[in-house]
């Protein structure tokens, strides 16, 4: 069982590290802070609930079963953090958020104090690392401690489900998917952890023995439930930037042919060679360098080359935009060829403005690079221009 809960704790810790990778930025955002706190507490709960950890805590403190109130207190704090996270995620007036958070903290702080008090009053001299809930199910004060932490966790789950159901009616897309994952995790927690724990404890009260539900079924189900819930909280926050970086990486690679063609004239500073540089930063450096190179090639731009390429493309029944980009590619290719050969700039260079310089995103440069990806895209032979491939708009 220790391996299962340690694995869950490790996955939660990984999620925490990804969300908290920029501490200075993260601490300014209450939503990020509450998400990280909830995930960190979830990881701590799993670490502390492992039999190996419980035994180590008991030995370290010298108090038999001290790991129990520690774990239950952390579980109650984790339950509270989930409610607070949803409150921040739902948003609203600051005063209302502050008031709801204060109430949640007060309620669960009182619950944690009650758990500790019950443990102090109880007589639990026999160390139990995996079946404490059922072994002490009929022991005064230990019984109450078990019921308190289970009820506190159940209340948090009910509140969380109520907030999710209410919010799901108002949102769509990735946020709705996140809420559905949270609801799925909550259902797994209710059926796989809470119900099995309640059933095993009540069976002890009735004189039966269903301890396997508490010792063998509940821990892995609790781990799965926590991971699914965490995915619901993390997915809407991490997926959009991940998709954006993936697109940036694709654009960065698609700009390769254009950069290879014009890089010899670029005077822009070289980008840092750090292996950990994000795709968005790499793309920005490549954009800046290409724009700088195009500016350096501007004195070589020949309108006659561009116009011939445009007319040839239009005769192939291509659209006006495609003809423009192909024509610009021909002009850039011609300018780069003459600049590389050491020829002099034109006496009257073109004042034409490239489409790639008119748009604020890299799409214009990507379209230009797509034309140059084919070898050759624009072939110039004896004053004529032919286009061998069109643009791929897919």
C-alpha positions in Angstrom: 0.0 0.0 0.0 2.9 2.4 0.7 4.0 2.2 -2.9 0.6 3.2 -4.2 0.2 6.2 -2.0 3.9 7.3 -2.5 3.3 7.1 -6.3 0.2 9.3 -5.9 2.1 11.7 -3.8 4.9 11.9 -6.4 2.5 12.7 -9.2 0.8 15.4 -7.1 4.3 16.8 -6.3 5.1 16.9 -10.0 1.9 18.9 -10.7 2.9 21.3 -7.9 6.4 21.8 -9.4 4.9 22.5 -12.8 2.4 25.1 -11.5 4.9 26.7 -9.1 7.8 26.8 -11.6 7.9 30.6 -11.3 7.4 31.4 -7.6 7.6 35.2 -8.0 4.7 35.2 -10.5 2.8 32.4 -8.8 2.5 34.0 -5.4 0.8 37.1 -6.9 -2.1 35.0 -8.1 -4.5 33.7 -5.4 -5.8 31.1 -7.7 -2.3 29.7 -8.4 -1.5 29.8 -4.7 -4.6 28.0 -3.7 -4.1 25.4 -6.4 -0.5 24.8 -5.3 -1.5 24.6 -1.6 -4.3 22.1 -2.4 -1.9 19.9 -4.4 0.9 20.1 -1.9 -1.5 19.2 1.0 -2.8 16.3 -1.1 0.7 15.0 -1.6 1.5 15.4 2.1 -1.7 13.4 3.0 -0.6 10.5 0.9 3.0 10.6 2.2 1.8 10.6 5.8 -0.8 7.9 5.3 1.6 5.3 4.1 2.3 2.7 6.7 6.1 3.3 6.4 5.7 7.0 7.1 3.2 6.3 10.0 5.7 4.0 11.6 8.6 6.5 11.2 6.4 9.3 12.7 5.4 7.2 15.6 9.1 6.3 16.3 10.3 9.8 15.9 7.7 11.4 18.2 7.7 8.5 20.7 3.9 8.6 20.7 2.0 5.5 19.7 -0.2 6.2 16.7 0.7 9.9 16.5 0.6 9.5 12.7 -3.1 9.1 12.9 -4.1 12.6 14.0 -1.3 14.1 11.9 -2.8 12.4 8.8 -6.4 13.1 9.6 -5.5 16.8 10.4 -3.7 17.1 7.0 -6.7 15.4 5.3 -9.0 17.9 6.9 -6.7 20.8 5.8 -6.7 19.3 2.3 -10.5 19.1 2.2 -10.6 22.8 3.3 -8.1 23.7 0.6 -10.2 22.1 -2.1 -13.2 24.2 -1.1 -11.0 27.4 -1.0 -9.6 26.5 -4.4 -13.1 26.3 -5.9 -14.1 29.6 -4.2 -11.1 31.3 -5.8 -11.7 29.5 -9.1 -15.4 30.6 -9.2 -14.3 34.2 -8.5 -16.5 37.1 -7.5 -16.3 40.2 -5.3 -13.1 40.2 -3.1 -15.0 40.7 0.1 -17.3 37.8 -0.7 -14.3 35.5 -1.5 -12.5 36.6 1.7 -15.6 36.0 3.8 -16.1 32.5 2.4 -12.5 31.6 2.7 -12.5 32.8 6.4 -15.5 30.7 7.2 -14.0 27.6 5.6 -10.7 28.0 7.4 -12.4 28.6 10.8 -14.6 25.5 10.4 -11.8 23.2 9.4 -9.4 24.6 12.0 -12.0 23.8 14.6 -12.3 20.3 13.2 -8.5 19.7 13.3 -8.4 20.9 16.9 -11.3 18.5 17.8 -9.4 15.6 16.1 -6.3 16.3 18.2 -8.4 16.6 21.4 -10.1 13.3 20.7 -6.8 11.6 20.2 -5.4 13.0 23.4 -8.4 11.8 25.4 -8.4 8.3 23.8 -6.6 5.2 25.0 -4.7 3.9 21.9 -1.6 2.2 23.1 -1.4 -0.5 20.4 0.3 0.7 17.2 -1.8 0.1 14.1 -0.3 1.2 10.8 -3.0 0.1 8.3 -6.2 -0.7 10.1 -6.4 1.9 12.9 -9.9 3.1 11.8 -11.5 -0.4 12.2 -9.2 -1.6 15.1 -10.3 1.3 17.3 -13.8 1.6 15.9 -15.3 0.8 19.3 -12.8 2.7 21.4 -14.1 5.8 23.1 -12.8 9.1 21.6 -10.9 7.2 18.8 -14.3 6.3 17.5 -15.3 10.0 17.5 -12.0 11.0 16.0 -12.5 8.7 13.0 -16.1 9.9 12.5 -15.0 13.5 12.7 -12.4 13.3 10.0 -14.6 11.3 7.7 -17.6 13.6 8.1 -15.3 16.6 7.6 -14.0 15.1 4.3 -17.6 14.2 3.3 -18.8 17.7 3.9 -16.0 19.1 1.7 -16.9 16.7 -1.0 -20.5 17.7 -1.0 -19.7 21.4 -1.1 -17.3 20.8 -3.9 -19.8 18.8 -5.9 -22.5 21.5 -5.3 -20.2 24.3 -6.5 -19.1 22.3 -9.5 -22.7 21.4 -10.6 -23.8 25.0 -10.2 -20.8 26.3 -12.2 -21.0 23.7 -14.9 -24.3 25.2 -16.1 -22.5 28.5 -16.8 -19.3 27.4 -18.5 -18.2 25.5 -21.6 -15.0 24.2 -23.2 -11.9 23.3 -21.2 -13.2 24.7 -18.0 -16.3 22.5 -18.1 -14.0 19.5 -18.8 -12.0 20.4 -15.7 -15.2 20.5 -13.6 -16.3 17.2 -15.0 -13.0 15.7 -14.0 -13.4 17.1 -10.5 -16.8 15.6 -10.3 -15.5 12.3 -11.5 -12.8 12.4 -8.9 -15.3 13.3 -6.2 -17.5 10.3 -7.2 -14.5 8.0 -7.0 -13.7 9.4 -3.5 -17.2 9.0 -2.3 -17.7 5.5 -3.6 -14.1 4.2 -3.3 -12.9 5.9 -0.1 -15.6 7.3 2.0 -18.3 4.7 1.5 -15.8 1.8 2.1 -14.4 3.5 5.2 -17.9 4.1 6.6 -19.0 0.6 5.8 -15.9 -1.0 7.4 -16.3 1.1 10.6 -20.1 0.5 10.8 -19.4 -3.2 10.3 -17.2 -3.2 13.4 -19.9 -1.4 15.4 -22.3 -4.2 14.4 -19.8 -6.9 15.4 -18.7 -7.8 11.8 -15.4 -7.6 10.0 -15.1 -5.8 6.7 -11.7 -4.4 7.4 -10.4 -5.2 3.9 -12.6 -2.4 2.6 -10.7 0.1 4.7 -7.2 -1.4 4.3 -7.2 -2.7 0.7 -9.9 -0.9 -1.2 -9.9 2.6 0.2 -6.2 3.7 -0.2 -5.8 3.0 -4.0 -9.3 4.5 -4.7 -8.4 7.6 -2.7 -5.2 7.9 -4.7 -7.0 7.6 -8.0 -9.7 10.1 -6.9 -7.1 12.7 -5.8 -5.2 12.4 -9.1 -8.4 12.8 -11.1 -9.5 15.8 -9.1 -6.0 17.3 -9.4 -6.2 16.8 -13.2 -9.5 18.7 -13.2 -7.9 21.6 -11.4 -4.6 21.6 -13.3 -5.8 20.8 -16.9 -7.7 24.1 -17.6 -4.6 26.0 -16.3 -1.8 24.1 -18.0 -3.3 22.9 -21.3 -3.8 26.3 -23.0 -0.2 27.4 -22.4 1.0 23.9 -23.4 -0.9 24.1 -26.6 0.4 27.6 -27.3 4.0 26.5 -26.8 3.4 23.5 -29.0 2.1 25.8 -31.8 5.1 28.1 -31.2 7.4 25.1 -31.6 5.7 24.3 -34.9 6.0 27.8 -36.2 9.6 27.9 -35.1 10.4 24.8 -37.2 8.3 26.0 -40.2 10.4 29.2 -40.2 13.5 27.2 -40.6 13.8 27.4 -44.4 13.2 31.2 -44.5 15.8 31.7 -41.7 18.3 29.5 -43.5 17.9 31.6 -46.7 18.3 35.0 -45.1 20.3 34.5 -41.9 23.6 35.5 -43.5 22.5 39.2 -43.5 20.8 39.3 -40.1 22.5 41.6 -37.6 20.1 40.8 -34.7 21.7 39.5 -31.5 22.0 35.8 -31.3 19.4 34.1 -29.1 20.6 32.4 -25.8 21.6 28.8 -26.4 20.1 27.6 -23.2 18.5 24.1 -23.7 15.6 25.0 -21.4 14.5 28.1 -23.4 10.7 27.9 -24.0 9.4 27.5 -27.6 7.7 30.9 -27.4 11.0 32.6 -26.6 12.8 30.7 -29.4 10.1 31.7 -31.8 10.4 35.4 -30.8 14.1 35.4 -31.3 13.7 33.8 -34.8 11.0 36.3 -35.7 13.2 39.3 -34.7 16.2 37.9 -36.6 14.2 37.2 -39.8 12.6 40.7 -39.7 16.1 42.2 -39.3 17.3 40.2 -42.2 14.4 41.2 -44.4 15.1 44.8 -43.5 18.8 44.4 -44.6 17.6 42.8 -47.9 15.1 45.6 -48.6 17.6 47.5 -50.9 17.7 44.4 -53.1 14.0 44.0 -53.5 13.0 44.2 -57.2 9.3 45.0 -58.0 9.7 43.5 -61.5 10.5 40.1 -60.0 7.6 40.3 -57.6 5.1 41.4 -60.4 6.1 38.7 -62.7 5.7 36.1 -60.0 2.3 37.5 -59.0 1.1 37.5 -62.6 2.3 33.9 -63.2 0.5 32.7 -60.1 -2.7 34.5 -61.0 -2.6 32.8 -64.4 -2.7 29.5 -62.6 -6.1 30.5 -61.0 -4.6 31.0 -57.5 -6.3 33.4 -55.1 -4.9 37.0 -54.8 -3.5 36.4 -51.3 -1.6 33.3 -52.4 -0.3 35.1 -55.5 0.9 37.9 -53.2 2.8 35.6 -50.9 4.4 33.6 -53.8 5.4 36.9 -55.4 7.0 38.1 -52.2 8.8 34.8 -51.8 10.2 35.3 -55.3 11.4 38.8 -54.5 13.0 37.8 -51.2 14.6 34.8 -52.8 16.0 36.9 -55.6 17.2 39.6 -53.2 19.0 37.0 -51.0 20.6 35.4 -54.0 22.0 38.7 -55.3 23.1 39.8 -51.8 24.9 36.5 -51.2 26.7 37.0 -54.6 28.0 40.4 -53.5 26.0 42.3 -56.1 25.2 46.0 -55.5 21.7 47.0 -54.3 19.3 48.5 -56.9 19.6 52.1 -57.8 15.8 52.5 -57.1 14.9 49.7 -54.6 11.3 48.7 -54.0 9.3 50.5 -51.4 6.9 47.6 -51.3 5.9 46.4 -47.8 5.8 42.6 -47.3 2.7 41.0 -46.0 4.8 39.4 -43.2 5.6 42.8 -41.8 1.9 43.9 -41.8 0.7 41.2 -39.3 1.6 41.2 -35.6 1.8 37.4 -35.3 4.3 35.0 -37.1 1.6 33.8 -39.6 2.9 36.0 -42.4 6.5 34.8 -42.0 5.3 31.2 -41.8 3.4 31.5 -45.1 6.5 33.0 -46.7 8.6 30.2 -45.3 6.1 27.6 -46.6 6.7 28.7 -50.1 10.4 28.5 -49.6 10.1 25.0 -48.1 9.7 23.5 -51.6 12.9 23.3 -53.5 12.7 25.4 -55.5 9.4 27.1 -54.8 10.1 29.9 -57.2 12.4 29.2 -60.1 13.7 32.1 -62.1 14.9 31.3 -65.6 15.8 33.9 -68.2 13.5 36.6 -66.8 10.5 34.4 -66.3 9.0 33.1 -63.1 7.2 29.8 -62.6 5.6 28.6 -59.4 5.9 24.9 -58.8 3.9 24.6 -55.6 1.2 26.6 -53.9 0.7 27.5 -50.3 -0.5 24.9 -47.9 -3.2 26.5 -45.8 -3.9 23.4 -43.8 
